[in-house]
Amino acid sequence: MHIRENLTNFLYDKNYFISIYDNYIYVYNYFDLLLLTDIKIVLKLEKFNLTINGENLYISKLLPKEILIKGKIINIGIDYE
């Protein structure tokens, strides 16, 4: 059976990857940075916008497809278009 392959595909979607930790969030394969303030960051992904609300938010790493956001993360929301 292909249980391992199915589980891997479910956990690691090839379109994007989001890792959330206590004081940072890592997003792989985002399209655009729509909004950047110290309390709110909005990223455009393929099928939705990812909103990160918090305090003292800043971008620690910025590459063409990768972004690392640090600060006190209060909540994260998804807005489907």
Residue pairs with C-beta under 8 A, 6 or more apart in sequence:
15 29
15 45
15 46
15 47
16 27
16 28
16 29
16 30
16 45
16 46
17 26
17 27
17 28
17 29
18 25
18 26
18 27
18 28
18 50
19 25
19 26
20 73
20 76
22 73
23 70
23 71
23 72
23 73
24 60
24 68
24 69
24 70
24 71
24 73
25 52
25 68
25 69
25 73
25 76
26 66
26 67
26 68
26 69
27 43
27 45
27 50
27 66
27 67
27 69
28 65
28 66
29 45
29 46
29 65
29 66
30 43
30 44
30 45
30 50
30 65
30 66
30 67
31 43
31 44
31 45
31 46
32 43
32 44
33 41
33 42
33 43
33 44
33 67
34 42
34 43
34 44
34 49
35 41
35 42
36 59
37 57
38 55
38 56
38 57
38 58
38 71
39 53
39 54
39 55
39 57
40 51
40 52
40 53
40 54
40 57
41 51
41 52
41 57
41 59
41 69
42 49
42 50
42 51
42 52
43 49
43 50
43 52
43 67
47 80
47 81
48 78
48 79
48 80
48 81
49 78
49 79
49 81
50 76
50 77
50 78
51 76
51 77
51 78
51 79
52 69
52 73
52 76
53 73
53 74
53 75
53 76
53 77
54 71
54 72
54 73
54 74
54 75
55 71
55 72
55 74
56 71
56 72
57 69
57 70
57 71
57 72
57 73
58 69
58 70
58 71
59 67
59 68
59 69
59 70
60 68
60 69
60 70
61 67
61 68
62 68
